[in-house]
C-alpha cells in the first residue's frame, strides 16, 4: 500500500482485508466497492478490490479491475502480474504473456513474474522463451520447485526429427525421476511448495509423442498422490457404504472443462443428458473459471452443479456429498482436477478419454473407454482397469452449424486443386509420417494440403521438416502447402465445406475435428495407431460402415488418398455413404445404458470388497 494513501481509505482497506481473512468475501468486496464509488481513481483501492475479486473466483471482473488500475498507473508491476494471472485463468495465455513480459522488465528480481511468463510462454508454444524464464527463476531461487517442474515439462516440445524426439523424451524422464526422488515432504513448508508446484502444470504434452506413456504417467501419478496425501491426509482412506434401499446412486462428474470444450461436447455431454435420473443423482463439479451456454446445459442435466477452483474447498464439498462414484472425463489437461483425482474422494473413481492417456494415478480405479477405439492389447496401456463401453463409448450429438455457409474461395487455392484438410494441432504430426504428404503429391500434382497455424514455433519446425521431406521426392513444398491462421467456428465450418478430402493425423487421431467434419460428408482417410488415441476416426468410420478409407499401413494410406483425389466416382460414393450412415454415430444411447450398468456393478463390487476386508 502506498505511504501517502488517504488514512480513511487505508482503514477501510484494512477492514476489508480483515473481513476477507475470515471468509466474508462478499462483505469485504462491498466495503471496497463503496470506497471506489467515492474515489474511483484510487489505485490502492482498485488493486485490493481486484485481488478480492480474483480470490472470489470472479476472474473476468478482476481482469477488468486490473486493466482500469493500469490505466491509472501503467508501470505497476503488481497490477501487471495480477492481470496476467487473471487472463491465464481465463485460458488466454498469449494475452497473459504480454503483461507478464512487461512485469519481467519492471520487476526482474521477482521470481513469480518469470515463472508465470514461462508458464504462459510454454502454453503459447514459445519453448525457448519458456525455458529461459524458468532458468531466470532458478538463478534467483535455485531450489524453486515450481520452476524445476516446469522446466521438466518444457522438454516435451515439438521436435525436428525422431532422434531429437527420443532425446527430449529421455531428458524429460531423467528430470522427472530426479524431481520425484529429491523432493522430501518432511515439513509443512515443503508440502505446501510441492502442492503449489503440481498445481501449475500437468503432463499435457506427453501423449503427443506417440509412445507408450504408462510408465512415465505412473511415475508422475504416484508422486502426485504422495504430495496430495501429505497435503490432505484426511482424504486417503474411504470405506464404501452400500446405498440404502431405494436410494439413488450418487455420481460425481469432476472437470475444469464444463463449458464449450471437446471434453464436454464429446465425452461428458451425452452421458449427463441421458443418464437415468430415476436411478442416479448427478453432481457436477466444475473446477475451471470459464462458463458459457454449455455450462448452462451442465446445470440443466445435473441435480447439483458446484463451481469452485480451490482444490481444498472442492475436496471438502465433494466429500460432504459422499458420492458413490466419481468420473473425471479428462485428466492431465489442467492441474486442478488432476490434484483432486489424486485424492480418494469416492469409493469408486474413474477417468475417461477427454485426454486419451492413462492417468497413472493409484487413486483411479477404472479407465472408461470405447470398445471400437481400443486395440486388442489396450489393457496394457493403463494403470487403471480398462472398461470398454460399446461403440464409441459416448452419445455424441452434432451441434447446429454456426450459420448459412456461403460458397467461398479458399485463399491460396486455385481452380482444379485437390484440397486435403489437415486440421490437427501441429504437434500431432510426428516426424516419421512426414513423407506421406509428398508421396501423395507425387501422384496428385494439384494437391494442396491445408494446415492451421497453432503457433509460429510449431509452424517453423513443421515447415522445415516438410520442406526436407518434399525435397527427398524432388518436389517443392511451397507449391503444395497452405497454412491458415486459427479460425472461428463459422470460418472453420466453411473450410470443412470447401475442402475435397479430410486427412486424419496418424498416431493421435482426430476426435472432435472428425465429428465436426461429418455434416459436410467429406471422405476421411485414417490409419489406426497402436494406442486408443490413434483410433478415434477409425472407430467413427466403422460405426458408419465406411471401411474403405481405413488404411492398413502408410502405403495404403497414400493409396487411398490418391484414389480419392483421382477417382471422382469413388470419392462421390464414399461421400454418399457417409451422408447415409452418419446418423448411426449421432445420439447413440447404447453406451449410456452400458455406463449405468458398469457404475452400478462397480459400486456393488467396491461395497462387497469393503465388507470382505472388514
C-alpha positions as CSV (number, residue, x, y, z in Angstrom):
1,X,0.0,0.0,0.0
2,X,1.4,3.4,-0.9
3,X,2.7,5.5,2.0
4,X,0.6,8.6,1.1
5,X,-2.7,6.7,0.8
6,X,-5.7,8.5,2.4
7,X,-5.9,7.4,6.1
8,X,-9.7,6.8,5.8
9,X,-9.3,4.6,2.8
10,X,-6.3,2.8,4.3
11,X,-8.5,2.0,7.3
12,X,-11.3,0.7,5.0
13,X,-8.8,-1.4,3.1
14,X,-7.6,-3.0,6.3
15,X,-11.1,-3.6,7.4
16,X,-11.9,-5.3,4.1
17,X,-8.9,-7.5,4.2
18,X,-9.7,-8.5,7.8
19,X,-13.2,-9.5,6.7
20,X,-11.8,-11.4,3.7
21,X,-9.4,-13.3,6.0
22,X,-12.5,-14.7,7.9
23,X,-14.1,-15.8,4.7
24,X,-16.5,-12.9,4.4
25,X,-15.5,-12.0,0.9
26,X,-18.8,-10.5,-0.1
27,X,-18.7,-8.1,2.8
28,X,-15.1,-7.2,2.0
29,X,-15.9,-6.6,-1.6
30,X,-18.9,-4.4,-0.6
31,X,-16.6,-2.2,1.6
32,X,-14.1,-1.6,-1.2
33,X,-16.8,-1.1,-3.9
34,X,-18.3,1.6,-1.7
35,X,-14.9,3.3,-1.4
36,X,-14.3,3.1,-5.1
37,X,-17.6,4.9,-5.8
38,X,-16.1,7.8,-3.7
39,X,-12.6,7.6,-5.1
40,X,-12.6,5.8,-8.5
41,X,-9.1,6.9,-9.3
42,X,-7.5,5.5,-6.1
43,X,-5.1,2.9,-7.3
44,X,-4.7,1.2,-4.0
45,X,-8.4,0.6,-3.6
46,X,-8.7,-0.7,-7.1
47,X,-5.7,-3.1,-6.7
48,X,-7.1,-4.6,-3.5
49,X,-10.6,-4.8,-5.0
50,X,-9.2,-6.7,-8.0
51,X,-7.3,-9.1,-5.6
52,X,-10.5,-9.8,-3.7
53,X,-12.5,-10.4,-7.0
54,X,-9.7,-12.8,-8.0
55,X,-9.9,-14.6,-4.7
56,X,-13.7,-14.8,-5.0
57,X,-13.3,-16.5,-8.4
58,X,-14.8,-13.5,-10.3
59,X,-12.0,-13.6,-12.7
60,X,-13.4,-11.6,-15.6
61,X,-14.3,-8.8,-13.2
62,X,-10.8,-9.0,-11.6
63,X,-9.2,-8.7,-15.1
64,X,-11.3,-5.6,-15.9
65,X,-10.4,-4.1,-12.5
66,X,-6.6,-4.5,-13.1
67,X,-7.0,-3.1,-16.5
68,X,-8.6,0.0,-15.0
69,X,-5.7,0.2,-12.5
70,X,-3.1,0.0,-15.2
71,X,-4.9,2.9,-17.0
72,X,-4.1,4.9,-13.8
73,X,-0.6,3.6,-13.4
74,X,0.8,1.7,-16.5
75,X,4.1,0.7,-14.7
76,X,2.5,-1.0,-11.7
77,X,4.3,-4.4,-11.8
78,X,1.9,-5.9,-9.2
79,X,-1.2,-5.0,-11.3
80,X,0.6,-6.3,-14.5
81,X,1.2,-9.6,-12.7
82,X,-2.3,-9.9,-11.4
83,X,-3.8,-9.1,-14.8
84,X,-1.6,-11.7,-16.4
85,X,-2.7,-14.2,-13.7
86,X,-6.4,-13.4,-14.4
87,X,-6.0,-13.8,-18.1
88,X,-4.2,-17.1,-17.6
89,X,-7.0,-18.4,-15.5
90,X,-9.4,-17.4,-18.4
91,X,-7.2,-19.6,-20.7
92,X,-5.8,-16.7,-22.7
93,X,-2.1,-17.5,-22.3
94,X,-0.8,-15.3,-25.2
95,X,-2.6,-12.2,-23.9
96,X,-1.4,-13.0,-20.3
97,X,2.2,-13.4,-21.6
98,X,2.1,-9.8,-22.9
99,X,1.6,-8.5,-19.4
100,X,4.0,-10.9,-17.7
101,X,6.7,-9.7,-20.1
102,X,6.1,-6.1,-19.0
103,X,6.2,-7.2,-15.4
104,X,9.6,-9.0,-16.1
105,X,11.1,-5.7,-17.3
106,X,9.7,-3.8,-14.3
107,X,10.5,-6.3,-11.6
108,X,13.4,-8.5,-12.8
109,X,14.2,-9.7,-9.3
110,X,10.8,-11.1,-8.6
111,X,10.7,-14.9,-9.3
112,X,7.0,-15.2,-9.7
113,X,6.9,-12.9,-12.8
114,X,9.5,-15.1,-14.6
115,X,7.6,-18.2,-13.5
116,X,4.3,-17.0,-14.9
117,X,5.9,-15.7,-18.0
118,X,7.5,-19.1,-18.6
119,X,4.2,-20.9,-18.0
120,X,2.3,-18.8,-20.4
121,X,5.1,-18.9,-23.0
122,X,5.1,-22.7,-22.8
123,X,1.3,-22.8,-23.2
124,X,1.8,-20.4,-26.2
125,X,4.4,-22.8,-27.6
126,X,7.3,-20.3,-27.2
127,X,9.5,-23.1,-25.9
128,X,12.9,-21.3,-25.8
129,X,11.4,-18.3,-24.1
130,X,9.7,-20.5,-21.5
131,X,13.0,-22.3,-20.7
132,X,14.8,-19.0,-20.4
133,X,12.2,-17.7,-18.0
134,X,12.3,-20.9,-15.8
135,X,16.1,-20.6,-15.7
136,X,15.8,-17.0,-14.6
137,X,13.7,-18.2,-11.6
138,X,16.3,-20.8,-10.7
139,X,19.1,-18.2,-11.0
140,X,17.2,-16.2,-8.2
141,X,15.9,-19.3,-6.3
142,X,17.9,-22.4,-7.2
143,X,15.5,-24.6,-5.2
144,X,12.3,-23.3,-6.6
145,X,10.3,-26.5,-7.1
146,X,7.7,-24.9,-9.4
147,X,10.3,-23.8,-11.8
148,X,12.1,-27.1,-11.7
149,X,8.9,-29.0,-12.6
150,X,8.0,-26.5,-15.3
151,X,11.5,-26.9,-16.8
152,X,11.0,-30.6,-16.8
153,X,7.7,-30.3,-18.6
154,X,9.2,-27.9,-21.2
155,X,11.2,-30.9,-22.5
156,X,8.1,-32.2,-24.1
157,X,8.3,-29.8,-27.0
158,X,7.8,-30.4,-30.8
159,X,10.9,-31.8,-32.4
160,X,12.6,-31.6,-35.8
161,X,13.1,-35.3,-36.1
162,X,12.6,-38.7,-34.5
163,X,16.0,-38.8,-32.9
164,X,15.5,-35.4,-31.3
165,X,12.1,-36.5,-30.0
166,X,13.7,-39.6,-28.4
167,X,16.4,-37.5,-26.8
168,X,13.9,-35.0,-25.5
169,X,11.8,-37.8,-24.0
170,X,14.8,-39.2,-22.2
171,X,15.7,-35.8,-20.9
172,X,12.1,-35.5,-19.6
173,X,12.3,-38.9,-17.9
174,X,15.6,-38.1,-16.2
175,X,14.4,-34.7,-15.0
176,X,11.1,-36.2,-13.7
177,X,12.9,-39.0,-11.9
178,X,15.3,-36.6,-10.3
179,X,12.3,-34.5,-9.1
180,X,10.3,-37.4,-7.7
181,X,13.4,-38.7,-5.8
182,X,14.7,-35.4,-4.5
183,X,11.5,-33.8,-3.1
184,X,11.2,-34.6,0.6
185,X,7.8,-34.0,2.2
186,X,9.1,-33.7,5.8
187,X,7.8,-30.2,6.7
188,X,4.6,-28.3,6.1
189,X,6.6,-25.7,4.1
190,X,7.9,-28.4,1.8
191,X,4.5,-30.0,1.4
192,X,2.9,-26.6,0.6
193,X,5.7,-25.9,-2.0
194,X,5.1,-29.3,-3.7
195,X,1.4,-28.8,-3.7
196,X,1.8,-25.4,-5.3
197,X,4.2,-26.8,-7.9
198,X,1.9,-29.6,-9.1
199,X,-0.9,-27.1,-9.3
200,X,0.9,-25.1,-12.0
201,X,1.3,-27.5,-14.9
202,X,0.3,-31.0,-15.9
203,X,1.8,-33.7,-18.2
204,X,-0.5,-32.5,-21.0
205,X,2.1,-32.6,-23.8
206,X,3.4,-36.2,-23.2
207,X,0.8,-38.1,-25.3
208,X,1.7,-36.0,-28.4
209,X,4.9,-38.0,-28.8
210,X,3.2,-41.2,-30.0
211,X,4.8,-43.5,-27.4
212,X,3.5,-45.8,-24.6
213,X,3.3,-43.4,-21.7
214,X,2.2,-45.8,-19.0
215,X,5.5,-45.9,-17.1
216,X,6.1,-42.2,-17.2
217,X,2.5,-41.4,-16.2
218,X,2.7,-43.8,-13.4
219,X,5.9,-42.2,-12.2
220,X,4.3,-38.8,-12.1
221,X,0.9,-40.0,-10.8
222,X,2.4,-41.8,-7.9
223,X,4.4,-38.7,-7.0
224,X,1.4,-36.5,-7.3
225,X,-0.6,-38.9,-5.0
226,X,2.2,-38.7,-2.4
227,X,2.1,-34.9,-2.4
228,X,-1.7,-34.8,-2.1
229,X,-1.7,-37.4,0.7
230,X,0.7,-35.2,2.6
231,X,-1.4,-32.1,2.0
232,X,-4.8,-33.7,2.7
233,X,-4.3,-36.8,4.8
234,X,-8.0,-36.9,5.6
235,X,-8.8,-38.0,2.1
236,X,-6.7,-41.1,1.8
237,X,-9.0,-43.8,3.1
238,X,-12.7,-44.1,2.2
239,X,-14.9,-47.0,3.2
240,X,-17.6,-47.9,0.7
241,X,-21.1,-47.9,2.2
242,X,-23.9,-49.6,0.3
243,X,-26.8,-47.3,-0.9
244,X,-29.8,-47.5,1.3
245,X,-32.8,-49.4,0.0
246,X,-34.3,-47.3,-2.8
247,X,-31.6,-44.7,-2.6
248,X,-30.2,-43.4,-5.9
249,X,-26.5,-43.8,-6.7
250,X,-24.7,-40.5,-6.3
251,X,-22.5,-39.9,-9.3
252,X,-20.0,-37.1,-9.5
253,X,-18.5,-35.6,-12.6
254,X,-15.3,-33.6,-12.0
255,X,-13.7,-31.4,-14.7
256,X,-12.3,-28.0,-15.4
257,X,-13.8,-28.2,-18.9
258,X,-17.5,-28.0,-18.2
259,X,-18.0,-25.4,-21.0
260,X,-17.9,-25.4,-24.8
261,X,-14.9,-27.7,-24.9
262,X,-14.3,-31.1,-26.5
263,X,-14.2,-32.8,-23.1
264,X,-17.8,-31.7,-22.5
265,X,-19.1,-31.8,-26.1
266,X,-17.8,-35.3,-26.9
267,X,-17.3,-37.3,-23.7
268,X,-19.5,-36.0,-21.0
269,X,-22.5,-34.2,-22.5
270,X,-24.4,-37.3,-23.8
271,X,-23.7,-39.2,-20.6
272,X,-25.1,-36.4,-18.5
273,X,-28.1,-35.6,-20.7
274,X,-29.3,-39.2,-21.0
275,X,-28.5,-40.5,-17.5
276,X,-31.4,-42.3,-15.9
277,X,-32.3,-39.9,-13.1
278,X,-34.7,-42.4,-11.6
279,X,-31.7,-44.4,-10.6
280,X,-28.8,-41.9,-10.3
281,X,-28.2,-38.4,-8.9
282,X,-25.7,-36.4,-10.9
283,X,-23.4,-33.9,-9.1
284,X,-21.2,-31.9,-11.5
285,X,-18.1,-30.3,-10.0
286,X,-16.7,-27.5,-12.3
287,X,-13.1,-26.7,-11.2
288,X,-12.5,-24.2,-14.0
289,X,-13.2,-20.5,-14.4
290,X,-14.9,-20.4,-17.8
291,X,-18.7,-20.7,-18.0
292,X,-20.9,-20.3,-21.1
293,X,-24.0,-21.7,-22.7
294,X,-22.6,-25.2,-22.4
295,X,-22.2,-24.7,-18.6
296,X,-25.9,-23.9,-18.6
297,X,-26.5,-27.3,-20.1
298,X,-24.4,-28.9,-17.4
299,X,-26.6,-27.2,-14.8
300,X,-29.8,-28.4,-16.7
301,X,-28.6,-32.0,-16.8
302,X,-27.3,-32.1,-13.2
303,X,-29.1,-32.4,-9.9
304,X,-26.3,-30.2,-8.4
305,X,-23.7,-28.0,-10.1
306,X,-20.8,-26.7,-8.0
307,X,-18.2,-24.2,-9.4
308,X,-15.1,-24.0,-7.2
309,X,-11.5,-23.5,-8.3
310,X,-9.9,-24.2,-4.8
311,X,-8.8,-27.8,-4.6
312,X,-9.2,-27.8,-0.8
313,X,-12.7,-26.3,-0.9
314,X,-13.8,-28.6,-3.7
315,X,-12.5,-31.7,-2.0
316,X,-14.4,-30.8,1.1
317,X,-17.6,-30.2,-0.9
318,X,-17.3,-33.5,-2.7
319,X,-16.5,-35.4,0.5
320,X,-19.6,-33.8,2.1
321,X,-21.8,-35.1,-0.8
322,X,-20.5,-38.6,-0.3
323,X,-20.6,-39.7,-4.0
324,X,-20.6,-43.5,-4.6
325,X,-18.6,-43.0,-7.8
326,X,-16.7,-40.1,-9.4
327,X,-15.9,-39.7,-13.1
328,X,-13.1,-37.4,-14.4
329,X,-13.9,-37.2,-18.1
330,X,-10.4,-35.9,-18.9
331,X,-7.2,-35.7,-16.8
332,X,-3.7,-34.4,-17.4
333,X,-5.2,-31.3,-19.2
334,X,-5.2,-28.9,-16.3
335,X,-3.8,-29.4,-12.8
336,X,-6.8,-28.6,-10.6
337,X,-8.8,-31.7,-11.5
338,X,-5.7,-33.8,-11.5
339,X,-4.9,-32.8,-8.0
340,X,-8.4,-33.7,-6.9
341,X,-8.1,-37.0,-8.7
342,X,-5.0,-37.8,-6.7
343,X,-7.3,-37.9,-3.5
344,X,-9.7,-40.7,-2.5
345,X,-13.0,-38.8,-2.6
346,X,-15.3,-41.7,-3.6
347,X,-15.2,-45.5,-3.2
348,X,-15.0,-45.8,-7.0
349,X,-13.1,-43.4,-9.1
350,X,-12.9,-43.4,-12.9
351,X,-11.2,-41.4,-15.7
352,X,-12.2,-41.3,-19.3
353,X,-10.7,-40.3,-22.6
354,X,-11.1,-36.5,-22.7
355,X,-7.2,-36.6,-22.8
356,X,-6.6,-40.1,-24.1
357,X,-3.8,-41.4,-21.9
358,X,-3.7,-43.3,-18.6
359,X,-3.7,-41.0,-15.5
360,X,-1.0,-43.1,-13.8
361,X,-2.8,-42.3,-10.5
362,X,-3.1,-45.1,-8.0
363,X,-6.3,-43.4,-6.8
364,X,-8.0,-44.1,-10.2
365,X,-9.8,-47.5,-10.3
366,X,-11.2,-47.6,-13.9
367,X,-10.5,-46.1,-17.3
368,X,-13.7,-45.7,-19.3
369,X,-13.0,-46.1,-23.0
370,X,-14.5,-47.2,-26.3
371,X,-14.5,-50.8,-27.4
372,X,-14.2,-49.7,-31.0
373,X,-11.3,-47.5,-30.3
374,X,-9.2,-49.8,-28.1
375,X,-6.7,-52.1,-29.7
376,X,-6.7,-55.8,-28.6
377,X,-3.9,-55.2,-26.1
378,X,-5.4,-52.0,-24.7
379,X,-5.4,-53.2,-21.1
380,X,-1.6,-52.9,-21.1
381,X,-1.6,-49.2,-21.7
382,X,-3.4,-48.2,-18.4
383,X,-2.7,-48.3,-14.7
384,X,-6.4,-48.4,-14.3
385,X,-8.7,-51.3,-15.0
386,X,-9.9,-50.8,-18.6
387,X,-13.7,-50.6,-19.2
388,X,-14.7,-51.0,-22.8
389,X,-18.1,-49.3,-23.3
390,X,-19.8,-50.4,-26.6
391,X,-19.4,-48.5,-29.9
392,X,-17.8,-45.0,-29.4
393,X,-18.5,-45.1,-25.6
394,X,-20.2,-41.7,-25.9
395,X,-23.5,-40.3,-27.0
396,X,-22.5,-37.6,-29.4
397,X,-25.0,-35.1,-30.8
398,X,-23.9,-32.7,-33.5
399,X,-24.1,-29.0,-32.6
400,X,-26.0,-26.8,-35.0
401,X,-23.9,-25.1,-37.7
402,X,-23.0,-21.5,-36.8
403,X,-25.0,-20.1,-39.7
404,X,-25.5,-20.3,-43.5
405,X,-22.3,-21.1,-45.3
406,X,-21.8,-19.1,-48.5
407,X,-19.6,-20.6,-51.2
408,X,-16.1,-19.3,-50.5
409,X,-12.9,-19.4,-52.5
410,X,-10.2,-20.5,-50.1
411,X,-7.0,-18.3,-50.1
412,X,-4.1,-19.9,-51.8
413,X,-6.3,-22.5,-53.7
414,X,-6.7,-22.4,-57.4
415,X,-9.5,-23.9,-59.6
416,X,-8.9,-27.6,-60.1
417,X,-6.8,-28.1,-56.9
418,X,-7.5,-31.1,-54.8
419,X,-7.5,-29.9,-51.2
420,X,-6.6,-32.1,-48.3
421,X,-7.7,-30.7,-44.9
422,X,-5.1,-31.5,-42.2
423,X,-6.6,-29.5,-39.3
424,X,-4.9,-31.0,-36.2
425,X,-2.6,-29.3,-33.7
426,X,0.8,-29.5,-35.5
427,X,2.3,-31.4,-32.5
428,X,0.1,-34.4,-33.6
429,X,2.1,-34.7,-36.9
430,X,5.0,-36.9,-36.0
431,X,8.3,-36.8,-38.0
432,X,8.1,-40.5,-39.1
433,X,4.9,-39.7,-41.1
434,X,6.2,-36.5,-42.9
435,X,6.8,-38.4,-46.2
436,X,3.1,-39.2,-46.6
437,X,2.4,-35.7,-47.9
438,X,5.0,-35.7,-50.7
439,X,4.1,-39.3,-51.5
440,X,0.5,-38.2,-52.2
441,X,1.6,-35.0,-54.1
442,X,3.8,-37.2,-56.4
443,X,0.6,-38.8,-57.7
444,X,-1.7,-35.8,-57.3
445,X,0.1,-32.8,-58.9
446,X,-2.6,-30.4,-57.9
447,X,-2.7,-31.5,-54.3
448,X,-2.9,-28.7,-51.7
449,X,-2.5,-29.7,-48.0
450,X,-4.2,-27.2,-45.7
451,X,-2.9,-26.9,-42.1
452,X,-3.7,-24.5,-39.3
453,X,-1.1,-22.3,-37.6
454,X,-1.3,-23.1,-33.9
455,X,1.9,-21.3,-33.1
456,X,4.8,-19.8,-35.1
457,X,7.3,-22.0,-33.3
458,X,5.5,-25.1,-34.3
459,X,5.0,-23.8,-37.8
460,X,8.7,-23.1,-38.3
461,X,9.6,-26.6,-37.1
462,X,6.9,-28.4,-39.1
463,X,7.6,-26.4,-42.3
464,X,11.3,-27.2,-42.0
465,X,10.6,-30.9,-41.7
466,X,8.1,-30.9,-44.6
467,X,10.5,-28.9,-46.8
468,X,13.1,-31.6,-46.4
469,X,10.5,-34.4,-47.0
470,X,9.3,-32.9,-50.2
471,X,12.9,-32.3,-51.4
472,X,13.5,-36.0,-51.0
473,X,10.8,-36.6,-53.5
474,X,12.1,-33.9,-55.8
475,X,9.2,-31.6,-55.1
476,X,8.8,-28.0,-53.8
477,X,6.9,-28.0,-50.5
478,X,5.7,-24.4,-51.2
479,X,3.7,-25.5,-54.2
480,X,1.6,-27.9,-52.1
481,X,1.4,-26.5,-48.5
482,X,-1.1,-23.9,-47.3
483,X,-1.2,-22.6,-43.7
484,X,-4.2,-20.7,-42.4
485,X,-4.4,-18.9,-39.1
486,X,-6.6,-20.3,-36.4
487,X,-10.2,-19.6,-37.3
488,X,-13.6,-19.1,-35.6
489,X,-16.4,-21.7,-35.7
490,X,-18.0,-20.2,-38.8
491,X,-14.8,-20.0,-40.8
492,X,-13.9,-23.5,-39.7
493,X,-17.2,-24.8,-41.0
494,X,-16.7,-23.0,-44.3
495,X,-13.2,-24.7,-44.5
496,X,-14.7,-28.1,-44.0
497,X,-17.4,-27.4,-46.6
498,X,-14.9,-26.3,-49.2
499,X,-12.1,-28.9,-49.0
500,X,-12.1,-32.1,-51.1
501,X,-10.7,-34.7,-48.6
502,X,-10.0,-34.9,-44.9
503,X,-6.7,-36.4,-43.9
504,X,-6.6,-37.7,-40.4
505,X,-3.4,-37.4,-38.3
506,X,-1.5,-40.6,-37.6
507,X,-0.6,-41.5,-34.0
508,X,-3.1,-39.2,-32.4
509,X,-6.3,-39.3,-34.5
510,X,-8.9,-36.6,-34.8
511,X,-11.8,-36.8,-32.4
512,X,-13.7,-33.5,-32.2
513,X,-12.4,-32.5,-35.7
514,X,-13.6,-35.7,-37.2
515,X,-17.1,-35.4,-35.6
516,X,-17.3,-31.8,-36.9
517,X,-16.4,-32.8,-40.4
518,X,-19.4,-35.2,-40.7
519,X,-22.0,-32.6,-41.6
520,X,-20.1,-32.0,-44.8
521,X,-19.8,-35.7,-45.9
522,X,-16.1,-35.4,-46.9
523,X,-14.2,-38.6,-47.4
524,X,-11.9,-39.2,-44.5
525,X,-8.6,-41.1,-44.7
526,X,-7.2,-42.6,-41.5
527,X,-4.6,-45.1,-40.3
528,X,-5.4,-46.7,-36.9
529,X,-2.5,-46.4,-34.4
530,X,-1.1,-48.6,-31.6
531,X,-3.0,-46.7,-28.9
532,X,-6.6,-45.7,-28.3
533,X,-5.8,-42.1,-29.1
534,X,-4.8,-43.1,-32.6
535,X,-8.0,-44.9,-33.4
536,X,-10.8,-42.3,-32.9
537,X,-11.5,-41.7,-36.5
538,X,-11.3,-45.4,-37.5
539,X,-13.9,-46.1,-34.8
540,X,-16.2,-43.4,-36.2
541,X,-15.8,-44.7,-39.8
542,X,-16.5,-48.2,-38.5
543,X,-19.7,-47.0,-36.9
544,X,-20.7,-45.6,-40.3
545,X,-19.6,-48.8,-42.1
546,X,-17.1,-46.8,-44.1
547,X,-14.3,-49.3,-44.1
548,X,-12.8,-48.4,-47.5
549,X,-10.8,-45.4,-46.2
550,X,-9.3,-47.1,-43.1
551,X,-5.7,-47.8,-44.1
552,X,-3.7,-50.8,-43.1
553,X,-0.3,-49.1,-43.2
554,X,1.4,-45.9,-44.5
555,X,1.5,-47.1,-48.1
556,X,-2.2,-48.0,-48.0
557,X,-2.9,-44.5,-46.5
558,X,-1.2,-42.9,-49.5
559,X,-3.0,-45.2,-51.9
560,X,-6.4,-44.4,-50.5
561,X,-5.8,-40.6,-50.5
562,X,-4.5,-40.7,-54.1
563,X,-7.5,-42.8,-55.3
564,X,-9.9,-40.4,-53.6
565,X,-8.2,-37.5,-55.3
566,X,-8.1,-39.1,-58.8
567,X,-11.3,-41.2,-58.9
568,X,-14.2,-38.8,-58.7
569,X,-16.9,-41.5,-58.8
570,X,-15.3,-43.4,-55.9
571,X,-15.0,-40.2,-54.0
572,X,-18.7,-39.5,-54.5
573,X,-19.6,-43.0,-53.4
574,X,-17.7,-42.6,-50.1
575,X,-19.3,-39.2,-49.5
576,X,-22.8,-40.6,-50.2
577,X,-22.1,-43.5,-47.8
578,X,-21.1,-41.0,-45.0
579,X,-24.2,-39.0,-45.7
580,X,-26.4,-42.0,-45.4
581,X,-24.8,-43.6,-42.4
582,X,-23.6,-40.7,-40.1
583,X,-26.9,-41.0,-38.3
584,X,-25.5,-44.1,-36.7
585,X,-22.9,-42.0,-35.0
586,X,-25.3,-39.5,-33.6
587,X,-27.4,-39.9,-30.4
588,X,-26.3,-43.4,-29.7
589,X,-27.6,-44.1,-26.1
590,X,-26.3,-47.7,-26.0
591,X,-23.0,-46.5,-24.3
592,X,-25.1,-44.6,-21.7
593,X,-27.0,-47.6,-20.7
594,X,-23.8,-49.6,-20.5
595,X,-22.2,-46.9,-18.4
596,X,-25.1,-47.1,-16.0
597,X,-24.7,-50.9,-15.7
598,X,-21.0,-50.5,-15.1
599,X,-21.4,-47.8,-12.4
600,X,-24.0,-49.9,-10.5
601,X,-21.8,-53.0,-10.7
602,X,-18.6,-51.1,-9.7
603,X,-20.3,-49.6,-6.6
604,X,-21.6,-53.1,-5.6
605,X,-18.1,-54.6,-6.1
606,X,-16.5,-51.9,-4.0
607,X,-19.1,-52.4,-1.2
608,X,-18.6,-56.1,-1.3
609,X,-14.8,-55.8,-1.2
610,X,-15.1,-53.5,1.8
611,X,-17.2,-55.9,3.8
612,X,-14.9,-58.8,2.9
613,X,-11.9,-56.9,4.2
614,X,-13.9,-56.0,7.3
